[in-house]
């Protein structure tokens, strides 16, 4: 089974993905590292720009039929059996990206993306099986427990849990206004 873990930068993808792969006994794949190792895309400054179709083609060739947890904010564009969209309060995203030294522009772009559900909408446009999980206030272990419980119950779609529209005023300092 291929499980894609996606979401805005700062929502906890890598931590949750590694823990989920470990708990399931699946291979963990960091999508950015995979692209770099396979010469897919090119570096533009600190950013890796990839052709999504090329990435998806190569990924499917290399991992079809394997048990994999793939971590990356583009993983919802890959052929996956289930896509988990991690969410986090936009203020938390802003705080985490600030700690990571992201530029003000990149912080604003990502906080806005989380605020208006960009990754969730893309995931729903690309996939049948999409599960949304809010990581706000949860440990990585609690998020993984929730994901495993949903998968074990056979849940294929769970979306609409998160609505950040009420928190807009809290995240204005992070936005590019």
VMD Tcl script that builds the backbone (N, CA, C; Angstrom):
set m [mol new atoms 531]
animate dup $m
set s [atomselect $m all]
$s set {name element resname resid chain x y z} {
  {N N UNK 1 A 0.847 -1.177 0.000}
  {CA C UNK 1 A 0.000 0.000 0.000}
  {C C UNK 1 A 0.892 1.241 0.000}
  {N N UNK 2 A 0.544 2.213 -0.807}
  {CA C UNK 2 A 1.252 3.485 -0.819}
  {C C UNK 2 A 0.399 4.505 -0.079}
  {N N UNK 3 A 0.970 5.043 0.989}
  {CA C UNK 3 A 0.309 6.076 1.781}
  {C C UNK 3 A 1.078 7.368 1.570}
  {N N UNK 4 A 0.409 8.379 1.025}
  {CA C UNK 4 A 1.026 9.686 0.805}
  {C C UNK 4 A 0.650 10.602 1.953}
  {N N UNK 5 A 1.661 11.188 2.578}
  {CA C UNK 5 A 1.442 12.167 3.644}
  {C C UNK 5 A 1.791 13.530 3.067}
  {N N UNK 6 A 0.802 14.413 3.022}
  {CA C UNK 6 A 0.991 15.720 2.413}
  {C C UNK 6 A 0.481 16.807 3.354}
  {N N UNK 7 A 0.735 18.033 2.984}
  {CA C UNK 7 A 0.287 19.176 3.774}
  {C C UNK 7 A 1.238 20.338 3.585}
  {N N UNK 8 A 0.828 21.464 4.065}
  {CA C UNK 8 A 1.630 22.675 4.017}
  {C C UNK 8 A 2.917 22.464 4.816}
  {N N UNK 9 A 4.038 23.056 4.395}
  {CA C UNK 9 A 5.237 22.988 5.229}
  {C C UNK 9 A 4.933 23.436 6.665}
  {N N UNK 10 A 5.426 22.671 7.629}
  {CA C UNK 10 A 5.244 23.031 9.033}
  {C C UNK 10 A 4.109 22.320 9.748}
  {N N UNK 11 A 3.378 21.433 9.055}
  {CA C UNK 11 A 2.256 20.757 9.709}
  {C C UNK 11 A 2.656 19.458 10.414}
  {N N UNK 12 A 3.880 18.982 10.160}
  {CA C UNK 12 A 4.351 17.771 10.836}
  {C C UNK 12 A 4.492 16.555 9.939}
  {N N UNK 13 A 4.584 16.760 8.637}
  {CA C UNK 13 A 4.635 15.637 7.686}
  {C C UNK 13 A 5.777 14.667 7.955}
  {N N UNK 14 A 6.973 15.174 8.095}
  {CA C UNK 14 A 8.134 14.294 8.215}
  {C C UNK 14 A 8.093 13.490 9.504}
  {N N UNK 15 A 7.813 14.146 10.602}
  {CA C UNK 15 A 7.756 13.450 11.888}
  {C C UNK 15 A 6.676 12.374 11.873}
  {N N UNK 16 A 5.485 12.734 11.410}
  {CA C UNK 16 A 4.367 11.782 11.369}
  {C C UNK 16 A 4.657 10.660 10.371}
  {N N UNK 17 A 5.205 10.996 9.221}
  {CA C UNK 17 A 5.484 9.984 8.191}
  {C C UNK 17 A 6.475 8.941 8.670}
  {N N UNK 18 A 7.557 9.392 9.276}
  {CA C UNK 18 A 8.571 8.453 9.771}
  {C C UNK 18 A 7.993 7.533 10.842}
  {N N UNK 19 A 7.224 8.110 11.741}
  {CA C UNK 19 A 6.616 7.329 12.816}
  {C C UNK 19 A 5.590 6.336 12.258}
  {N N UNK 20 A 4.781 6.785 11.299}
  {CA C UNK 20 A 3.777 5.908 10.685}
  {C C UNK 20 A 4.459 4.750 9.948}
  {N N UNK 21 A 5.499 5.054 9.180}
  {CA C UNK 21 A 6.228 4.006 8.451}
  {C C UNK 21 A 6.811 2.992 9.427}
  {N N UNK 22 A 7.368 3.488 10.515}
  {CA C UNK 22 A 7.951 2.602 11.525}
  {C C UNK 22 A 6.888 1.701 12.141}
  {N N UNK 23 A 5.754 2.279 12.501}
  {CA C UNK 23 A 4.681 1.510 13.148}
  {C C UNK 23 A 4.097 0.456 12.205}
  {N N UNK 24 A 4.023 0.781 10.902}
  {CA C UNK 24 A 3.463 -0.155 9.925}
  {C C UNK 24 A 4.495 -1.140 9.373}
  {N N UNK 25 A 5.784 -0.835 9.589}
  {CA C UNK 25 A 6.834 -1.644 8.986}
  {C C UNK 25 A 6.979 -1.364 7.496}
  {N N UNK 26 A 6.609 -0.151 7.070}
  {CA C UNK 26 A 6.683 0.272 5.669}
  {C C UNK 26 A 7.983 1.021 5.428}
  {N N UNK 27 A 8.360 1.094 4.161}
  {CA C UNK 27 A 9.496 1.913 3.765}
  {C C UNK 27 A 9.085 3.389 3.847}
  {N N UNK 28 A 10.000 4.213 4.339}
  {CA C UNK 28 A 9.780 5.669 4.384}
  {C C UNK 28 A 10.506 6.302 3.206}
  {N N UNK 29 A 9.801 7.180 2.466}
  {CA C UNK 29 A 10.402 7.886 1.347}
  {C C UNK 29 A 10.153 9.380 1.508}
  {N N UNK 30 A 11.246 10.144 1.587}
  {CA C UNK 30 A 11.151 11.595 1.562}
  {C C UNK 30 A 11.139 11.989 0.084}
  {N N UNK 31 A 10.062 12.608 -0.362}
  {CA C UNK 31 A 9.880 12.878 -1.790}
  {C C UNK 31 A 10.935 13.822 -2.348}
  {N N UNK 32 A 11.337 14.803 -1.575}
  {CA C UNK 32 A 12.371 15.738 -2.039}
  {C C UNK 32 A 13.693 14.995 -2.261}
  {N N UNK 33 A 14.065 14.176 -1.283}
  {CA C UNK 33 A 15.303 13.389 -1.417}
  {C C UNK 33 A 15.215 12.437 -2.603}
  {N N UNK 34 A 14.060 11.806 -2.769}
  {CA C UNK 34 A 13.864 10.890 -3.899}
  {C C UNK 34 A 14.072 11.625 -5.226}
  {N N UNK 35 A 13.481 12.807 -5.356}
  {CA C UNK 35 A 13.621 13.592 -6.592}
  {C C UNK 35 A 15.086 13.956 -6.836}
  {N N UNK 36 A 15.777 14.405 -5.797}
  {CA C UNK 36 A 17.189 14.781 -5.944}
  {C C UNK 36 A 18.051 13.576 -6.325}
  {N N UNK 37 A 17.820 12.440 -5.665}
  {CA C UNK 37 A 18.605 11.231 -5.936}
  {C C UNK 37 A 18.395 10.707 -7.358}
  {N N UNK 38 A 17.228 11.025 -7.939}
  {CA C UNK 38 A 16.893 10.519 -9.266}
  {C C UNK 38 A 16.950 11.601 -10.341}
  {N N UNK 39 A 17.610 12.711 -10.016}
  {CA C UNK 39 A 17.774 13.814 -10.969}
  {C C UNK 39 A 16.454 14.267 -11.584}
  {N N UNK 40 A 15.430 14.367 -10.747}
  {CA C UNK 40 A 14.132 14.861 -11.195}
  {C C UNK 40 A 14.015 16.303 -10.704}
  {N N UNK 41 A 13.925 17.229 -11.627}
  {CA C UNK 41 A 13.826 18.634 -11.271}
  {C C UNK 41 A 15.188 19.289 -11.171}
  {N N UNK 42 A 15.157 20.581 -10.848}
  {CA C UNK 42 A 16.411 21.301 -10.688}
  {C C UNK 42 A 16.295 22.324 -9.563}
  {N N UNK 43 A 17.423 22.596 -8.962}
  {CA C UNK 43 A 17.472 23.551 -7.860}
  {C C UNK 43 A 17.440 24.975 -8.409}
  {N N UNK 44 A 16.571 25.785 -7.839}
  {CA C UNK 44 A 16.503 27.219 -8.134}
  {C C UNK 44 A 16.629 27.917 -6.781}
  {N N UNK 45 A 17.853 28.312 -6.458}
  {CA C UNK 45 A 18.105 28.834 -5.110}
  {C C UNK 45 A 17.975 27.687 -4.119}
  {N N UNK 46 A 17.127 27.872 -3.106}
  {CA C UNK 46 A 16.873 26.825 -2.117}
  {C C UNK 46 A 15.725 25.908 -2.517}
  {N N UNK 47 A 15.045 26.243 -3.591}
  {CA C UNK 47 A 13.847 25.518 -4.019}
  {C C UNK 47 A 14.182 24.450 -5.055}
  {N N UNK 48 A 13.565 23.297 -4.922}
  {CA C UNK 48 A 13.656 22.256 -5.936}
  {C C UNK 48 A 12.404 22.362 -6.788}
  {N N UNK 49 A 12.576 22.655 -8.066}
  {CA C UNK 49 A 11.448 22.737 -8.994}
  {C C UNK 49 A 11.383 21.436 -9.772}
  {N N UNK 50 A 10.223 20.771 -9.701}
  {CA C UNK 50 A 10.059 19.484 -10.373}
  {C C UNK 50 A 8.875 19.528 -11.338}
  {N N UNK 51 A 8.968 18.697 -12.345}
  {CA C UNK 51 A 7.835 18.443 -13.233}
  {C C UNK 51 A 7.051 17.324 -12.555}
  {N N UNK 52 A 5.845 17.639 -12.108}
  {CA C UNK 52 A 5.062 16.696 -11.301}
  {C C UNK 52 A 4.780 15.399 -12.054}
  {N N UNK 53 A 4.488 15.482 -13.341}
  {CA C UNK 53 A 4.203 14.260 -14.112}
  {C C UNK 53 A 5.420 13.338 -14.163}
  {N N UNK 54 A 6.603 13.911 -14.334}
  {CA C UNK 54 A 7.834 13.119 -14.350}
  {C C UNK 54 A 8.065 12.472 -12.981}
  {N N UNK 55 A 7.831 13.248 -11.930}
  {CA C UNK 55 A 7.984 12.744 -10.567}
  {C C UNK 55 A 7.024 11.575 -10.331}
  {N N UNK 56 A 5.757 11.745 -10.702}
  {CA C UNK 56 A 4.750 10.704 -10.498}
  {C C UNK 56 A 5.078 9.447 -11.304}
  {N N UNK 57 A 5.517 9.621 -12.549}
  {CA C UNK 57 A 5.861 8.487 -13.412}
  {C C UNK 57 A 6.989 7.660 -12.793}
  {N N UNK 58 A 8.059 8.345 -12.392}
  {CA C UNK 58 A 9.206 7.653 -11.798}
  {C C UNK 58 A 8.857 7.004 -10.472}
  {N N UNK 59 A 8.084 7.701 -9.665}
  {CA C UNK 59 A 7.694 7.158 -8.369}
  {C C UNK 59 A 6.876 5.884 -8.559}
  {N N UNK 60 A 5.907 5.927 -9.467}
  {CA C UNK 60 A 5.080 4.743 -9.703}
  {C C UNK 60 A 5.935 3.579 -10.198}
  {N N UNK 61 A 6.854 3.857 -11.104}
  {CA C UNK 61 A 7.748 2.819 -11.628}
  {C C UNK 61 A 8.539 2.159 -10.487}
  {N N UNK 62 A 9.039 2.965 -9.568}
  {CA C UNK 62 A 9.907 2.462 -8.510}
  {C C UNK 62 A 9.176 1.855 -7.317}
  {N N UNK 63 A 7.927 2.251 -7.074}
  {CA C UNK 63 A 7.270 1.844 -5.828}
  {C C UNK 63 A 5.938 1.125 -5.981}
  {N N UNK 64 A 5.436 0.965 -7.208}
  {CA C UNK 64 A 4.156 0.283 -7.390}
  {C C UNK 64 A 4.220 -1.112 -6.759}
  {N N UNK 65 A 3.189 -1.423 -5.968}
  {CA C UNK 65 A 3.110 -2.733 -5.334}
  {C C UNK 65 A 3.896 -2.858 -4.038}
  {N N UNK 66 A 4.568 -1.790 -3.633}
  {CA C UNK 66 A 5.351 -1.828 -2.394}
  {C C UNK 66 A 4.578 -1.144 -1.268}
  {N N UNK 67 A 5.000 -1.434 -0.043}
  {CA C UNK 67 A 4.429 -0.778 1.130}
  {C C UNK 67 A 5.314 0.409 1.488}
  {N N UNK 68 A 4.771 1.607 1.249}
  {CA C UNK 68 A 5.559 2.825 1.364}
  {C C UNK 68 A 4.739 3.929 2.022}
  {N N UNK 69 A 5.396 4.701 2.873}
  {CA C UNK 69 A 4.852 5.979 3.333}
  {C C UNK 69 A 5.715 7.041 2.686}
  {N N UNK 70 A 5.093 7.865 1.839}
  {CA C UNK 70 A 5.835 8.911 1.131}
  {C C UNK 70 A 5.467 10.270 1.714}
  {N N UNK 71 A 6.495 11.025 2.046}
  {CA C UNK 71 A 6.378 12.301 2.755}
  {C C UNK 71 A 6.777 13.436 1.825}
  {N N UNK 72 A 5.851 14.373 1.609}
  {CA C UNK 72 A 6.197 15.549 0.832}
  {C C UNK 72 A 4.974 16.372 0.487}
  {N N UNK 73 A 5.168 17.682 0.364}
  {CA C UNK 73 A 4.007 18.540 0.093}
  {C C UNK 73 A 3.493 18.416 -1.341}
  {N N UNK 74 A 4.155 17.581 -2.161}
  {CA C UNK 74 A 3.640 17.258 -3.498}
  {C C UNK 74 A 3.186 15.799 -3.588}
  {N N UNK 75 A 3.223 15.067 -2.487}
  {CA C UNK 75 A 2.947 13.629 -2.540}
  {C C UNK 75 A 1.510 13.320 -2.961}
  {N N UNK 76 A 0.608 14.280 -2.825}
  {CA C UNK 76 A -0.776 14.041 -3.251}
  {C C UNK 76 A -0.916 13.997 -4.770}
  {N N UNK 77 A 0.154 14.333 -5.502}
  {CA C UNK 77 A 0.148 14.233 -6.958}
  {C C UNK 77 A 0.655 12.866 -7.442}
  {N N UNK 78 A 1.058 12.018 -6.515}
  {CA C UNK 78 A 1.577 10.692 -6.851}
  {C C UNK 78 A 0.457 9.665 -6.834}
  {N N UNK 79 A 0.652 8.554 -7.544}
  {CA C UNK 79 A -0.324 7.472 -7.439}
  {C C UNK 79 A -0.205 6.837 -6.047}
  {N N UNK 80 A -1.236 6.992 -5.240}
  {CA C UNK 80 A -1.221 6.477 -3.867}
  {C C UNK 80 A -2.567 5.820 -3.579}
  {N N UNK 81 A -2.539 4.862 -2.681}
  {CA C UNK 81 A -3.777 4.192 -2.286}
  {C C UNK 81 A -4.605 5.072 -1.362}
  {N N UNK 82 A -3.908 5.859 -0.564}
  {CA C UNK 82 A -4.592 6.780 0.329}
  {C C UNK 82 A -3.708 8.005 0.537}
  {N N UNK 83 A -4.339 9.160 0.616}
  {CA C UNK 83 A -3.625 10.412 0.842}
  {C C UNK 83 A -4.079 10.977 2.186}
  {N N UNK 84 A -3.113 11.210 3.050}
  {CA C UNK 84 A -3.381 11.824 4.350}
  {C C UNK 84 A -2.934 13.280 4.259}
  {N N UNK 85 A -3.877 14.201 4.426}
  {CA C UNK 85 A -3.557 15.628 4.402}
  {C C UNK 85 A -3.477 16.094 5.854}
  {N N UNK 86 A -2.255 16.396 6.282}
  {CA C UNK 86 A -2.067 16.908 7.635}
  {C C UNK 86 A -2.353 18.401 7.638}
  {N N UNK 87 A -3.019 18.844 8.681}
  {CA C UNK 87 A -3.363 20.254 8.832}
  {C C UNK 87 A -2.839 20.737 10.179}
  {N N UNK 88 A -2.597 22.034 10.288}
  {CA C UNK 88 A -2.211 22.642 11.565}
  {C C UNK 88 A -2.659 24.090 11.551}
  {N N UNK 89 A -2.941 24.595 12.723}
  {CA C UNK 89 A -3.370 25.993 12.849}
  {C C UNK 89 A -2.376 26.879 12.102}
  {N N UNK 90 A -2.857 27.778 11.253}
  {CA C UNK 90 A -1.953 28.632 10.471}
  {C C UNK 90 A -0.951 29.428 11.311}
  {N N UNK 91 A -1.331 29.817 12.523}
  {CA C UNK 91 A -0.387 30.522 13.405}
  {C C UNK 91 A 0.782 29.603 13.766}
  {N N UNK 92 A 0.466 28.339 14.039}
  {CA C UNK 92 A 1.494 27.343 14.353}
  {C C UNK 92 A 2.413 27.134 13.152}
  {N N UNK 93 A 1.841 27.076 11.952}
  {CA C UNK 93 A 2.641 26.966 10.732}
  {C C UNK 93 A 3.593 28.156 10.637}
  {N N UNK 94 A 3.072 29.358 10.861}
  {CA C UNK 94 A 3.900 30.563 10.822}
  {C C UNK 94 A 5.030 30.526 11.838}
  {N N UNK 95 A 4.718 30.084 13.049}
  {CA C UNK 95 A 5.733 30.006 14.102}
  {C C UNK 95 A 6.825 28.996 13.735}
  {N N UNK 96 A 6.418 27.838 13.260}
  {CA C UNK 96 A 7.391 26.798 12.911}
  {C C UNK 96 A 8.284 27.226 11.753}
  {N N UNK 97 A 7.696 27.855 10.748}
  {CA C UNK 97 A 8.482 28.280 9.590}
  {C C UNK 97 A 9.412 29.435 9.945}
  {N N UNK 98 A 8.991 30.282 10.874}
  {CA C UNK 98 A 9.856 31.351 11.369}
  {C C UNK 98 A 11.074 30.738 12.063}
  {N N UNK 99 A 10.824 29.722 12.913}
  {CA C UNK 99 A 11.919 29.030 13.605}
  {C C UNK 99 A 12.888 28.375 12.624}
  {N N UNK 100 A 12.374 27.924 11.489}
  {CA C UNK 100 A 13.217 27.277 10.474}
  {C C UNK 100 A 13.967 28.291 9.609}
  {N N UNK 101 A 13.693 29.556 9.814}
  {CA C UNK 101 A 14.406 30.587 9.070}
  {C C UNK 101 A 13.860 30.860 7.682}
  {N N UNK 102 A 12.608 30.492 7.434}
  {CA C UNK 102 A 11.988 30.795 6.146}
  {C C UNK 102 A 11.910 32.313 5.960}
  {N N UNK 103 A 11.932 32.762 4.725}
  {CA C UNK 103 A 11.772 34.189 4.437}
  {C C UNK 103 A 10.341 34.613 4.777}
  {N N UNK 104 A 10.174 35.900 5.026}
  {CA C UNK 104 A 8.844 36.446 5.336}
  {C C UNK 104 A 7.856 36.120 4.213}
  {N N UNK 105 A 8.336 36.199 2.967}
  {CA C UNK 105 A 7.471 35.897 1.823}
  {C C UNK 105 A 7.022 34.441 1.824}
  {N N UNK 106 A 7.965 33.508 2.077}
  {CA C UNK 106 A 7.638 32.081 2.099}
  {C C UNK 106 A 6.712 31.746 3.276}
  {N N UNK 107 A 6.936 32.388 4.400}
  {CA C UNK 107 A 6.059 32.168 5.559}
  {C C UNK 107 A 4.646 32.602 5.201}
  {N N UNK 108 A 4.523 33.803 4.642}
  {CA C UNK 108 A 3.209 34.316 4.262}
  {C C UNK 108 A 2.510 33.422 3.263}
  {N N UNK 109 A 3.257 32.967 2.267}
  {CA C UNK 109 A 2.697 32.089 1.232}
  {C C UNK 109 A 2.154 30.793 1.845}
  {N N UNK 110 A 2.920 30.199 2.757}
  {CA C UNK 110 A 2.512 28.928 3.352}
  {C C UNK 110 A 1.407 29.081 4.395}
  {N N UNK 111 A 1.437 30.155 5.176}
  {CA C UNK 111 A 0.355 30.404 6.134}
  {C C UNK 111 A -0.958 30.619 5.372}
  {N N UNK 112 A -0.890 31.378 4.301}
  {CA C UNK 112 A -2.082 31.609 3.480}
  {C C UNK 112 A -2.581 30.298 2.863}
  {N N UNK 113 A -1.663 29.474 2.380}
  {CA C UNK 113 A -2.048 28.183 1.790}
  {C C UNK 113 A -2.775 27.306 2.808}
  {N N UNK 114 A -2.281 27.290 4.039}
  {CA C UNK 114 A -2.942 26.503 5.088}
  {C C UNK 114 A -4.301 27.113 5.433}
  {N N UNK 115 A -4.358 28.410 5.499}
  {CA C UNK 115 A -5.584 29.128 5.856}
  {C C UNK 115 A -6.717 28.811 4.882}
  {N N UNK 116 A -6.404 28.704 3.599}
  {CA C UNK 116 A -7.454 28.536 2.579}
  {C C UNK 116 A -7.486 27.127 1.969}
  {N N UNK 117 A -6.873 26.144 2.615}
  {CA C UNK 117 A -7.013 24.730 2.237}
  {C C UNK 117 A -6.393 24.355 0.888}
  {N N UNK 118 A -5.326 25.004 0.462}
  {CA C UNK 118 A -4.762 24.748 -0.868}
  {C C UNK 118 A -4.422 23.273 -1.073}
  {N N UNK 119 A -3.685 22.675 -0.162}
  {CA C UNK 119 A -3.248 21.279 -0.338}
  {C C UNK 119 A -4.447 20.334 -0.307}
  {N N UNK 120 A -5.390 20.579 0.583}
  {CA C UNK 120 A -6.575 19.728 0.659}
  {C C UNK 120 A -7.347 19.761 -0.663}
  {N N UNK 121 A -7.555 20.936 -1.212}
  {CA C UNK 121 A -8.285 21.060 -2.475}
  {C C UNK 121 A -7.544 20.326 -3.595}
  {N N UNK 122 A -6.228 20.524 -3.670}
  {CA C UNK 122 A -5.439 19.810 -4.693}
  {C C UNK 122 A -5.557 18.298 -4.513}
  {N N UNK 123 A -5.460 17.841 -3.274}
  {CA C UNK 123 A -5.536 16.408 -2.997}
  {C C UNK 123 A -6.878 15.835 -3.429}
  {N N UNK 124 A -7.948 16.566 -3.173}
  {CA C UNK 124 A -9.279 16.098 -3.554}
  {C C UNK 124 A -9.467 16.089 -5.072}
  {N N UNK 125 A -8.805 17.010 -5.758}
  {CA C UNK 125 A -8.882 17.043 -7.225}
  {C C UNK 125 A -8.131 15.868 -7.847}
  {N N UNK 126 A -7.129 15.362 -7.154}
  {CA C UNK 126 A -6.248 14.325 -7.704}
  {C C UNK 126 A -6.556 12.914 -7.226}
  {N N UNK 127 A -7.283 12.756 -6.120}
  {CA C UNK 127 A -7.406 11.447 -5.471}
  {C C UNK 127 A -8.821 11.152 -4.990}
  {N N UNK 128 A -9.134 9.866 -4.982}
  {CA C UNK 128 A -10.416 9.394 -4.449}
  {C C UNK 128 A -10.375 9.313 -2.920}
  {N N UNK 129 A -9.275 8.766 -2.407}
  {CA C UNK 129 A -9.171 8.449 -0.982}
  {C C UNK 129 A -8.319 9.485 -0.265}
  {N N UNK 130 A -8.993 10.423 0.408}
  {CA C UNK 130 A -8.312 11.517 1.086}
  {C C UNK 130 A -8.832 11.609 2.518}
  {N N UNK 131 A -7.894 11.597 3.446}
  {CA C UNK 131 A -8.232 11.733 4.862}
  {C C UNK 131 A -7.513 12.964 5.413}
  {N N UNK 132 A -8.274 13.836 6.019}
  {CA C UNK 132 A -7.736 15.056 6.622}
  {C C UNK 132 A -7.534 14.803 8.121}
  {N N UNK 133 A -6.353 15.189 8.615}
  {CA C UNK 133 A -6.036 15.016 10.034}
  {C C UNK 133 A -5.462 16.328 10.555}
  {N N UNK 134 A -6.109 16.889 11.576}
  {CA C UNK 134 A -5.624 18.112 12.209}
  {C C UNK 134 A -4.607 17.726 13.277}
  {N N UNK 135 A -3.368 18.192 13.113}
  {CA C UNK 135 A -2.303 17.866 14.065}
  {C C UNK 135 A -2.199 18.880 15.209}
  {N N UNK 136 A -2.963 19.963 15.128}
  {CA C UNK 136 A -2.898 21.013 16.139}
  {C C UNK 136 A -3.163 20.440 17.529}
  {N N UNK 137 A -2.251 20.683 18.451}
  {CA C UNK 137 A -2.437 20.251 19.833}
  {C C UNK 137 A -2.265 18.755 20.050}
  {N N UNK 138 A -1.777 18.046 19.044}
  {CA C UNK 138 A -1.571 16.604 19.174}
  {C C UNK 138 A -0.088 16.294 19.101}
  {N N UNK 139 A 0.308 15.255 19.809}
  {CA C UNK 139 A 1.667 14.762 19.646}
  {C C UNK 139 A 1.723 14.006 18.318}
  {N N UNK 140 A 2.919 13.820 17.771}
  {CA C UNK 140 A 3.022 12.996 16.558}
  {C C UNK 140 A 2.442 11.592 16.765}
  {N N UNK 141 A 2.635 11.028 17.946}
  {CA C UNK 141 A 2.106 9.697 18.248}
  {C C UNK 141 A 0.582 9.694 18.188}
  {N N UNK 142 A -0.049 10.756 18.722}
  {CA C UNK 142 A -1.515 10.847 18.678}
  {C C UNK 142 A -2.013 10.976 17.243}
  {N N UNK 143 A -1.309 11.743 16.418}
  {CA C UNK 143 A -1.693 11.888 15.014}
  {C C UNK 143 A -1.582 10.537 14.298}
  {N N UNK 144 A -0.496 9.809 14.557}
  {CA C UNK 144 A -0.319 8.488 13.936}
  {C C UNK 144 A -1.388 7.525 14.420}
  {N N UNK 145 A -1.699 7.548 15.721}
  {CA C UNK 145 A -2.771 6.686 16.247}
  {C C UNK 145 A -4.080 6.961 15.514}
  {N N UNK 146 A -4.388 8.229 15.285}
  {CA C UNK 146 A -5.619 8.612 14.583}
  {C C UNK 146 A -5.607 8.081 13.147}
  {N N UNK 147 A -4.488 8.241 12.470}
  {CA C UNK 147 A -4.366 7.762 11.087}
  {C C UNK 147 A -4.547 6.239 11.044}
  {N N UNK 148 A -3.855 5.528 11.915}
  {CA C UNK 148 A -3.944 4.067 11.934}
  {C C UNK 148 A -5.362 3.599 12.240}
  {N N UNK 149 A -6.019 4.257 13.169}
  {CA C UNK 149 A -7.398 3.908 13.514}
  {C C UNK 149 A -8.324 4.093 12.304}
  {N N UNK 150 A -8.158 5.184 11.581}
  {CA C UNK 150 A -8.990 5.448 10.406}
  {C C UNK 150 A -8.728 4.420 9.303}
  {N N UNK 151 A -7.460 4.098 9.079}
  {CA C UNK 151 A -7.112 3.104 8.055}
  {C C UNK 151 A -7.664 1.736 8.435}
  {N N UNK 152 A -7.500 1.363 9.714}
  {CA C UNK 152 A -7.989 0.064 10.182}
  {C C UNK 152 A -9.500 -0.052 10.068}
  {N N UNK 153 A -10.203 1.063 10.252}
  {CA C UNK 153 A -11.669 1.067 10.127}
  {C C UNK 153 A -12.111 1.065 8.669}
  {N N UNK 154 A -11.164 1.222 7.756}
  {CA C UNK 154 A -11.504 1.216 6.339}
  {C C UNK 154 A -11.988 2.560 5.804}
  {N N UNK 155 A -11.749 3.624 6.567}
  {CA C UNK 155 A -12.167 4.959 6.123}
  {C C UNK 155 A -11.358 5.338 4.885}
  {N N UNK 156 A -12.048 5.750 3.855}
  {CA C UNK 156 A -11.395 6.139 2.596}
  {C C UNK 156 A -11.428 7.652 2.381}
  {N N UNK 157 A -12.419 8.299 2.967}
  {CA C UNK 157 A -12.517 9.750 2.788}
  {C C UNK 157 A -13.041 10.381 4.072}
  {N N UNK 158 A -12.297 11.389 4.538}
  {CA C UNK 158 A -12.729 12.173 5.691}
  {C C UNK 158 A -12.138 13.554 5.505}
  {N N UNK 159 A -12.967 14.481 5.101}
  {CA C UNK 159 A -12.523 15.842 4.858}
  {C C UNK 159 A -13.555 16.812 5.428}
  {N N UNK 160 A -13.169 18.072 5.507}
  {CA C UNK 160 A -14.087 19.088 6.015}
  {C C UNK 160 A -14.009 19.286 7.511}
  {N N UNK 161 A -13.002 18.690 8.141}
  {CA C UNK 161 A -12.841 18.829 9.589}
  {C C UNK 161 A -12.334 20.205 9.993}
  {N N UNK 162 A -11.499 20.773 9.131}
  {CA C UNK 162 A -10.767 21.977 9.490}
  {C C UNK 162 A -11.366 23.190 8.775}
  {N N UNK 163 A -11.579 24.242 9.547}
  {CA C UNK 163 A -12.028 25.515 8.988}
  {C C UNK 163 A -11.280 26.612 9.735}
  {N N UNK 164 A -10.295 27.172 9.043}
  {CA C UNK 164 A -9.471 28.193 9.680}
  {C C UNK 164 A -10.019 29.600 9.474}
  {N N UNK 165 A -11.195 29.756 8.882}
  {CA C UNK 165 A -11.703 31.095 8.560}
  {C C UNK 165 A -11.883 31.966 9.803}
  {N N UNK 166 A -12.113 31.344 10.930}
  {CA C UNK 166 A -12.308 32.111 12.173}
  {C C UNK 166 A -10.994 32.640 12.766}
  {N N UNK 167 A -9.856 32.152 12.276}
  {CA C UNK 167 A -8.584 32.539 12.874}
  {C C UNK 167 A -7.817 33.556 12.027}
  {N N UNK 168 A -8.449 34.072 11.010}
  {CA C UNK 168 A -7.785 34.999 10.095}
  {C C UNK 168 A -7.069 36.126 10.838}
  {N N UNK 169 A -7.758 36.754 11.802}
  {CA C UNK 169 A -7.162 37.881 12.531}
  {C C UNK 169 A -5.889 37.482 13.283}
  {N N UNK 170 A -5.818 36.231 13.739}
  {CA C UNK 170 A -4.651 35.755 14.479}
  {C C UNK 170 A -3.412 35.606 13.601}
  {N N UNK 171 A -3.614 35.397 12.303}
  {CA C UNK 171 A -2.482 35.115 11.423}
  {C C UNK 171 A -2.105 36.280 10.524}
  {N N UNK 172 A -2.779 37.408 10.665}
  {CA C UNK 172 A -2.455 38.580 9.847}
  {C C UNK 172 A -0.963 38.933 9.902}
  {N N UNK 173 A -0.307 38.851 11.080}
  {CA C UNK 173 A 1.124 39.187 11.102}
  {C C UNK 173 A 1.979 38.332 10.164}
  {N N UNK 174 A 1.510 37.136 9.819}
  {CA C UNK 174 A 2.290 36.247 8.957}
  {C C UNK 174 A 1.981 36.423 7.468}
  {N N UNK 175 A 0.857 37.056 7.171}
  {CA C UNK 175 A 0.418 37.152 5.776}
  {C C UNK 175 A 1.119 38.266 5.033}
  {N N UNK 176 A 1.135 38.119 3.709}
  {CA C UNK 176 A 1.770 39.111 2.832}
  {C C UNK 176 A 0.722 40.126 2.393}
  {N N UNK 177 A 0.404 41.052 3.262}
  {CA C UNK 177 A -0.656 42.028 2.957}
  {C C UNK 177 A -0.085 43.355 2.527}
}
mol reanalyze $m
mol bondsrecalc $m
mol representation Tube
mol addrep $m
